Amino acid sequence: MHKQSFSLALVAALGLLTACTRPAGEAAKTGADTGAAAASKVVATVNGTKITGQLFDVFLQAVTGKPAAEATPEQKSQMLDQLINMTLAAQAADKEGLAKDPEVQAKIELIRSQVLAEAATDKYIKSHPVSESEAKAEYDTQVANMPKEYKARHILVETKAEAESIIRELQAGGDFAKIAGKESKDSTGKNGGDLGWFSLQTMVKPFADAVAAMKKGETTQAPVQSEFGWHVINLEDIRSPEAPAFADVKQQVEMLAQRKKLQAYLDELRKTAKIQKTS
């Protein structure tokens, strides 16, 4: 009956604000936080190529996910060796002419675009913070769109004929819970077919569609077929779920509002851009 379960919290899983990969994104953020001293400091030289402190800090955070200041001396030593090895491999690739390979060039351009896109995103977010009123408006929107919850019982049988027979028995005054306990092949039968409270999104579509069309207290007058068999449904109650307090979800709501602002910004960029798709 139930589809794979998932949380019905006020704010759904939010995802990243941009589609940039983690290393590229962290590289842009770290670069903004490091000072002139880090930029000029040289931590290693590989065949004449200087590795600056800023580059090393960016690399360290991209790999570990933590600011360079939080790394232990051992971690810094290991990360520097990795960066040196990467530099050696890059130098070897240059000598072999791999930088001219079309696929390699495409990857380099993609990484460049990722870093620039992340930098632009960060700048936009910092200059367009979500206000209290915007966050509250987003909260109100989410609360208004929270799905209703339903409380129902059902009887599940193998054939349509069995379901029709049960409906006739109910119409003649039969007790739904007792019939469910005797006839339903679903595990809820032992509880009189009680499904408890649920949202329509957690049910298979034919069942959800049938419940959505019913009124409180109604029993289906025709069997409802799903992948599990044939259902006879009794809708006991409908309610609006209790929303969490604004203060409890404020951070998530702000992130959602910020994401929408960012999407609006990107939509505006598309409106003024000349875009031609050739495939």
ROGU-239916 format. One record per atom (N, C-alpha, C): x, y, z. Coordinates in steps of 0.1 Angstrom, whole numbers, plus 5000, padded with zeros to 4 digits. Atoms other than C-alpha are relative to their C-alpha. Layout:
N
XYZ
...
REM end
This chain:
279
500849885000
500050005000
500950125000
499149894999
502650255011
501150004990
498849995008
505250374987
501250015010
498949994991
508750405000
499950135009
500349894991
508450625031
501050114999
499149894999
509950965034
499450115009
500449904990
509851265058
499150104994
500949905005
507051515054
500250135008
499749874992
508851805072
499650124991
500549885007
507852155063
500850044988
499149975012
510852215041
500749874996
499550125005
511851935019
501650014999
498550005002
515551835013
500350114990
499849885008
517052154999
501049994990
499050015010
520052054979
500950125000
499049895001
522952284969
499350124993
500549885006
522252644959
500550014985
499550015014
524352584927
500349864997
499750135005
525252284906
501549975000
498550015000
528952334912
500449885008
499550114992
530952044924
500750055013
499549964987
532252054960
501450064999
498749945000
535952104953
500150144993
500049875007
535352394928
499450105009
500749904991
532952564952
500850045011
499249974988
535152534982
501250084996
498849925004
538052664962
499750144999
500449865001
536152984954
499950065014
500349944987
535053034990
501350025008
498749994993
538552965004
500850124995
499249905007
540153194979
499650145005
500549874995
537953484992
500450035014
499749984986
538953425028
501550015003
498649994997
542753415024
500550144997
499449875002
544853725026
501150014991
498849985009
547753875007
501249925004
498850074995
550253705029
500049854995
500150135005
548953365019
500249994985
499949995014
548853464983
501550014996
498649985004
552553564983
500949895005
499150114994
553953285005
500249884991
499850125008
555553004986
500349885009
499850114991
555252665003
500849894993
499250105007
557052454976
500250054986
499749975014
558652484942
500349864993
499950125007
558352204917
500450024985
499449985014
560652214886
499850154996
500249865003
560452594889
498650065001
501349954998
556752614894
499750025015
500249964986
555852794926
498649965005
501350034993
553052654949
499850105011
500249904989
551752944969
499149955011
500850044988
550152935003
498550014997
501549995003
546853044989
499649884992
500350125008
546852764963
499949885009
500050124991
547752514990
498850005009
501150004991
545052635014
498749974992
501250035008
542452614986
500049854997
499950145002
543652264978
499649925012
500350074987
543552155014
498650005004
501450004996
540052265020
499249934990
500750075010
538852124987
500049855003
499950144998
540151784997
499449955014
500550044986
539351775035
498750065004
501249944997
536352005035
500150095013
499849914988
537852205064
500950114997
499149895003
539552535065
501549965004
498650044998
543352515064
500450025014
499649964987
543652675098
499649885010
500450114991
541952365113
500849874998
499250125004
544352115097
501249985010
498950034991
546951945119
501350014991
498850005008
550651965109
500249884992
499950125008
550551605098
499150004988
500949995011
547551675076
500650094989
499449905009
549251975061
501149944992
498950065007
552351775053
499549904989
500550105009
550351495037
499350074987
500749935011
548251745016
501050074991
499049945008
551351925005
500749904990
499450105009
552851604992
499149964989
501050035010
549651534974
500050104989
500049895009
549651874958
501350004991
498750015008
553351834947
499849894990
500250115010
552451494931
499150044989
500949955011
549551654913
500650104991
499349905008
551751934901
501049934990
499150085009
554351674888
499249934989
500850075010
551551484870
499650104990
500549905009
550251804855
501250054990
498849965008
553751904843
500349894989
499850115010
554151554827
499050014989
501050005010
550851594810
500250124990
499649895009
551951934796
501049964990
499050045009
555051784782
499549904989
500550095010
553051514765
498950064991
501049945009
550751764749
498649975003
501450034996
547651654768
499150125001
500849874998
546552014774
499350034987
500749975013
545652024737
498949904996
501050105003
543451714739
498650075002
501349935000
539851834732
499249965013
500750044988
538451634762
500650075012
499349934988
541051774786
499650155000
500449865001
540352124773
498650035005
501449994995
536652074779
499950005015
500050014985
537251964815
500650125006
499349884995
539552264821
499050115000
501049905002
536852494808
498849995009
501150034991
534152324829
500450045014
499549974986
536252364861
500050165001
499949855000
536852734852
498650065002
501349964999
533152784847
499449985014
500550034987
532352614880
500550105010
499549914990
534652834900
499450144998
500649875003
533353154883
498650015004
501450004996
529753054888
499850005015
500150004985
530352974925
500350145005
499649874995
532053314929
498950104998
501149915003
529153494912
498849975010
501150044991
526653294934
500350065014
499749954986
528453384966
499950155001
500149855000
528653754956
498550045001
501549975001
524853754948
499449985014
500650044987
523953584981
500450105011
499549904990
526053825002
499350144998
500649875002
524554124985
498550005000
501550015000
520953994985
499649905011
500450094989
520453845020
498449995001
501550024998
516953705029
499650085012
500549924989
515053955051
499149925009
500950074991
512953855081
498649984993
501450005006
509753945062
500049904988
500050105012
510853735031
500049865006
499950134994
511653435054
498649965005
501350034994
508253465071
499049984989
500950025011
506453495038
500249864994
499750145005
508153175026
499549905009
500550094990
507253005058
498549994998
501550005002
503553105053
499649924988
500350075012
503652975018
500249855002
499750154997
505152635029
498949945009
501150054991
502552605057
498749984992
501250015008
499752675033
499949884990
499950115010
500952405009
500349875007
499850124994
501452145035
498849904997
501150095004
499451835024
499249965012
500950054990
496451725043
500349865004
499850144996
496451405063
498749945001
501350085001
493851135061
500149885010
500150114992
492750865085
499049904994
500950095008
491250555068
500249865004
499950154999
490550185070
499949944986
500250065013
490749945041
499949855002
500050155001
490049585032
500649974986
499350035013
492349435006
499849854997
500350145005
491349124986
500649984987
499450035012
492548944956
499250044987
500849985012
489648994932
499050115001
501149905001
487149254921
498749945006
501250064995
484349014928
499949995015
499950014985
485448964964
499750145006
500149864995
485649344969
498550054998
501449965002
482149394954
499149935010
500850074990
480749134977
500150065014
499849944987
482249305007
499350145001
500749875001
480849644996
498549985002
501450034998
477349484994
499749965015
500250034986
477849345029
500050125009
499949874993
478849685042
498750084998
501249935003
475849845025
498849945008
501150064993
473649595043
500250015015
499849974985
475049715077
501149925006
498950074994
478149505081
501050095006
499049934992
480849615105
501450004992
498750005008
483949735085
501149945007
498950064993
486449645112
500049855001
500150154999
485149295117
500249934986
499850065013
484949225080
501550014995
498549995004
488549355075
500849895008
499350104992
489749125103
499849864994
500450135006
488048835085
500549984986
499850025015
488648905048
501350064995
498949935006
491549145043
501349925001
498750075000
494848995032
501250095004
498949904996
496749305043
500249985015
499650024986
498549295077
499150095009
500949924991
496249575089
498749945003
501350074997
493349335089
499849975014
500250034986
494049235124
499750125009
500449884993
493549595134
498850064994
501349955006
490249625116
500350084987
499749935012
492049755085
500550145002
499649874996
493250065103
501350044994
498849955006
495850265083
500650115008
499549884993
496250545108
500050124992
500049875008
497050895096
501149994990
499050005011
498850935063
499750124991
500249905011
499351185035
499949924987
500350075013
498351094999
501349974993
498850025007
501951124988
500749875004
499450124995
502850815008
499349874995
500850115004
500250594991
500149984984
500050025015
500150434956
498950084994
500949905007
498350654931
498549965000
501550035001
495050464926
499450015014
500549994986
494550444964
499950155004
500049854996
495550814969
498950074992
501049935007
493250924941
498649975005
501350044995
490350734955
499750085013
500249934987
490850884990
499850154998
500149865003
491251234976
498650044996
501449975005
487751214960
498949975010
501050034990
486051094992
499850115010
500349914988
484351285020
500149925013
499850074987
484851215056
498849925003
501150094997
482750915067
499649914989
500550085012
482350775032
500849874999
499350125004
483150425020
499949984985
500050025015
484050344984
498849924996
501150075005
481050234964
500449914989
499450095011
483250064938
501449965005
498650054996
486449854944
501050094993
498849935005
489750034939
501149914998
498950095003
492449844921
501450075001
498649955000
496149894928
500949884997
499150115003
499249684923
500049895011
500150104989
498449514956
498849915000
501350085000
494949394948
498950104999
501249925001
491449534952
499750055014
500249934987
490649784980
498550045002
501349934995
487449874999
500550105010
499549904991
488150205017
499050075007
500949924992
486450385045
500950125006
499349884996
487650745051
499450055013
500549964987
487350825088
500150145003
499749864996
488851165091
501050074991
499149915008
490751455074
500550115009
499549894992
493051705091
501150074993
498949935004
495551975084
501149975010
498950034990
498951875099
500550135008
499549894992
500352085127
501450054994
498749955006
503152315113
501050035011
498949974990
506452355131
500050155002
499949854997
507052695148
501050064990
499149935009
508752945125
501450005005
498750004994
511652975149
500749874999
499450135001
512252605147
500549964986
499650045014
512652595109
500550134992
499649875006
513752955103
501249984990
498850015008
517152855090
499749924986
500450085012
515752595065
499250094991
500949925008
513152845053
500850114993
499149905006
515853115048
500849944988
499250065011
517852875027
499149984987
500950025011
514752795006
499750134993
500349865006
513953165001
501250054992
498849965007
517553224992
500249934986
499950085012
517452944967
499150064989
501049955010
514353094950
500550144995
499549875005
515953444949
501249974990
498950035009
519053284933
499549954986
500650055013
516853104907
499450114992
500649895007
515053424899
501150094993
498849935005
518453594894
500549934987
499650085012
519453314870
499050014989
501149985010
516153344852
500150134993
499849875006
516753714846
501250004991
498850015009
520253634832
499649944987
500450075012
518653394808
499250094991
500849915008
516153654797
500850104991
499249905007
518853894786
501149944992
498950075007
521253634772
499549964986
500350055013
521453524736
500449855001
499750144998
521153144739
499449934987
500450085011
521052914709
500349855002
499750144999
520652544713
500049934987
499950075013
521852334684
499749855001
500350144999
520951994698
499049985011
REM end
